């Protein structure tokens, strides 16, 4: 799930023209202030900044292997392989991308793409909702209600349920 959120933060920033770290962090702080009171807004800013950096690395992998490739890499290797050790470009990066092509990562990603797109779309809606409510100075009770209302089943099947999520 963390990989999804990292990419959601990057996508959110791309759509808004900036990463809106303050907006995201403030909205998350309001959402989680009751259950995680020891974390302040500065903590969330650090988390969001780190996740944007990770998301840019995942996005780089997706750009070379196809959308969703970063999700099908598995978890048997340490996450730091993809987020710190693997360079963003160069010969070593190219060799790793070629190896992943040879083992079929792009084909698996292509099969899973519709699911990834639905989950990403849903998470974008949730983030936009949190940030919009924060920007409108709506109380945390309503944000909690939105979270509960827009929770989703494991298959993220909004489309099958004919639920149209709000667009901000």
C-alpha positions as CSV (number, residue, x, y, z in Angstrom):
1,X,0.0,0.0,0.0
2,X,2.9,2.4,0.7
3,X,4.0,2.1,-3.0
4,X,0.5,3.2,-4.0
5,X,0.5,6.1,-1.7
6,X,3.9,7.2,-2.8
7,X,2.7,7.3,-6.4
8,X,-0.5,9.0,-5.4
9,X,1.4,11.8,-3.8
10,X,3.5,12.2,-6.9
11,X,0.4,12.2,-9.2
12,X,-1.3,14.7,-6.9
13,X,1.6,17.0,-7.2
14,X,1.7,16.6,-11.0
15,X,-1.9,17.5,-11.3
16,X,-1.7,20.5,-9.1
17,X,1.5,21.8,-10.6
18,X,3.4,21.3,-7.3
19,X,3.6,18.7,-4.6
20,X,1.5,20.6,-2.1
21,X,3.5,19.0,0.8
22,X,2.0,21.5,3.3
23,X,-1.6,20.8,2.1
24,X,-1.2,17.0,2.2
25,X,0.6,17.0,5.5
26,X,-1.9,19.3,7.2
27,X,-4.8,17.2,5.9
28,X,-3.2,14.0,7.1
29,X,-2.4,15.5,10.4
30,X,-6.0,16.5,10.9
31,X,-7.2,13.0,9.8
32,X,-4.8,11.1,12.1
33,X,-4.5,13.6,15.1
34,X,-6.8,11.6,17.3
35,X,-5.3,8.1,16.7
36,X,-1.6,9.3,16.4
37,X,-1.5,12.4,18.7
38,X,2.3,12.3,19.1
39,X,2.8,13.2,15.5
40,X,2.7,16.9,14.6
41,X,2.4,18.5,11.2
42,X,6.2,18.6,10.8
43,X,6.3,14.8,11.2
44,X,3.7,14.5,8.4
45,X,5.6,16.9,6.2
46,X,8.7,14.7,6.5
47,X,6.7,11.6,5.7
48,X,5.1,13.2,2.7
49,X,8.4,14.5,1.4
50,X,10.0,11.1,1.8
51,X,7.1,9.4,0.1
52,X,7.2,11.8,-2.8
53,X,10.9,11.0,-3.3
54,X,10.1,7.2,-3.2
55,X,7.2,7.8,-5.6
56,X,9.4,9.5,-8.1
57,X,11.6,6.4,-8.1
58,X,8.6,4.1,-8.6
59,X,7.3,6.3,-11.3
60,X,10.7,6.1,-13.1
61,X,10.4,2.3,-13.0
62,X,6.9,2.5,-14.4
63,X,7.9,4.9,-17.2
64,X,10.5,2.3,-18.3
65,X,8.5,-0.9,-17.8
66,X,4.8,0.2,-18.0
67,X,2.3,1.5,-15.5
68,X,2.1,-0.8,-12.5
69,X,5.5,-2.4,-12.9
70,X,6.6,-1.0,-9.6
71,X,3.7,-2.8,-7.9
72,X,4.5,-6.3,-9.3
73,X,8.2,-6.2,-8.3
74,X,7.2,-8.2,-5.2
75,X,8.5,-7.8,-1.7
76,X,11.1,-10.5,-1.4
77,X,13.9,-8.0,-2.1
78,X,14.4,-5.1,0.3
79,X,12.5,-2.0,-0.6
80,X,15.8,-0.1,-0.5
81,X,16.8,-1.9,-3.7
82,X,14.2,0.1,-5.6
83,X,14.2,3.3,-3.6
84,X,17.9,3.9,-2.7
85,X,20.3,1.4,-4.3
86,X,19.0,1.4,-7.9
87,X,20.2,4.6,-9.6
88,X,17.6,6.7,-11.5
89,X,19.5,6.3,-14.8
90,X,22.7,5.0,-16.3
91,X,24.1,1.6,-17.3
92,X,23.3,-0.1,-14.0
93,X,19.7,1.1,-14.2
94,X,19.4,0.0,-17.8
95,X,20.7,-3.5,-17.0
96,X,18.2,-3.9,-14.2
97,X,15.4,-2.7,-16.4
98,X,16.5,-5.1,-19.1
99,X,16.6,-8.0,-16.6
100,X,13.1,-7.1,-15.4
101,X,11.8,-7.1,-19.0
102,X,13.4,-10.5,-19.6
103,X,11.6,-12.0,-16.5
104,X,8.2,-10.6,-17.7
105,X,7.5,-7.7,-15.4
106,X,6.0,-5.5,-18.2
107,X,3.6,-8.3,-19.2
108,X,2.5,-8.9,-15.6
109,X,2.0,-5.2,-15.1
110,X,-0.1,-5.0,-18.2
111,X,-2.4,-7.7,-16.9
112,X,-2.8,-5.9,-13.6
113,X,-3.0,-2.4,-15.0
114,X,-6.8,-2.0,-14.8
115,X,-6.8,-2.9,-11.1
116,X,-3.9,-0.6,-10.4
117,X,-5.6,2.3,-12.2
118,X,-8.8,1.8,-10.2
119,X,-7.0,1.7,-6.9
120,X,-4.9,4.7,-7.9
121,X,-8.0,6.6,-8.9
122,X,-9.7,5.8,-5.7
123,X,-6.7,6.9,-3.6
124,X,-6.5,10.1,-5.6
125,X,-10.1,10.9,-4.8
126,X,-9.5,10.2,-1.1
127,X,-6.5,12.5,-1.0
128,X,-8.3,15.2,-3.0
129,X,-11.2,15.0,-0.5
130,X,-8.9,15.2,2.5
131,X,-7.0,18.2,1.1
132,X,-10.2,19.9,-0.1
133,X,-11.9,19.5,3.3
134,X,-8.8,20.9,5.0
135,X,-8.6,23.8,2.6
136,X,-12.3,24.6,3.3
137,X,-11.6,24.5,7.1
138,X,-14.1,21.7,7.6
139,X,-13.8,20.0,11.0
140,X,-12.0,16.7,11.5
141,X,-15.4,15.0,12.2
142,X,-16.4,15.5,8.6
143,X,-13.1,14.3,7.3
144,X,-13.4,11.2,9.4
145,X,-16.9,10.7,8.0
146,X,-15.6,11.0,4.5
147,X,-12.9,8.4,5.2
148,X,-15.5,6.0,6.5
149,X,-18.0,6.7,3.7
150,X,-15.4,6.2,1.0
151,X,-13.7,3.2,2.4
152,X,-13.6,0.4,-0.2
153,X,-13.7,-3.3,-0.4
154,X,-10.5,-5.2,-1.2
155,X,-11.2,-5.2,-4.9
156,X,-11.8,-1.4,-5.0
157,X,-14.9,-2.0,-7.0
158,X,-16.4,1.4,-7.1
159,X,-17.3,1.1,-10.8
160,X,-19.4,-2.1,-10.2
161,X,-21.3,-0.4,-7.4
162,X,-22.3,2.6,-9.5
163,X,-20.8,4.9,-7.0
164,X,-19.7,8.2,-8.3
165,X,-17.1,9.7,-6.1
166,X,-17.0,13.5,-5.7
167,X,-14.6,15.4,-7.9
168,X,-12.9,18.5,-6.5
